[in-house]
């Protein structure tokens, strides 16, 4: 809720207004394609990057950027995106992985069900360790590229801990 309250607002109606009215989308104040490009760039930024962008141009939404400042705004947004990508690439190690992008292919229900069967054999602490090791909050969020590592770690935990105790955990980590 706090993140949503602090997120920048984008007036999509104003941004895409006039898209099919014959002017090619370029006659409105937002600059047409420039406005869409800027919205896409700002959308790729994290919360801090968006806040820096909005503060620099003194606006609350991408649609509020004046047409005169649009080229500078696009240039600055591109710099922020490049910096964010470079920072993420420098920080990425096996121990500290960045958050998953939304477009990552995750495991299906069949694989998830098989993993849940093994997870139910473990105590709650071991399940939390497995989720932390995988960098996820729920089993179905596991990306396909991390599946072999996740299965190997899970089999090690099953061998180490054996069957789970009778008491059920307070939160349902299997959802």
C-alpha positions, 0 to 999 in steps of 0.5 A: 500500500505504501508503494502504491501511494508513492507511485507516480500517476500517469494520465493514460487518457491524456497520453493516448487521447487522439490516437485514432483521430487522423492527426497521427497522434503527434498534434497533441501537447504530449508529443504523440509518439514522444509521449508514449516513448517517455511513458515506456521509459519511465515505466521501466524505472524503479520507484526511486528512478521515477521519483527522481524523474518527476522531481527533476521536471517538477511534474506528477505524471508523464503526461504533465511534461510540457512538449517543449521539455519532451526531448530533454525528458526522454534523454534524461529518462534514457540515462536513468534506464541505462544507469538502472540496468548497469547497476543491476548488472553490477550487483547481480551475483548468485547470493543477491539476485535482482527482483524478477521481471514480470515477463519471466516464464514461471513453472506450471501447475504440474511442476508446482504441485510436485514441488509442494508435495516435497515441501510438505515433508519439511518443517516450516523453517526449512520451507522458508529457507527454500523460498528465500534461497529461490528468491520467491514468496510462493511456489508458483513464482519460481522461474523456469531458469531457477528450477534445477537449482531449486530442485537440488536445494529442495532434495537436500532439505528433504534428506536433511530434515525428513518428514515435517512435524505435525503442527501446521505453519501459521502462514500458508507458504504453499500458495 
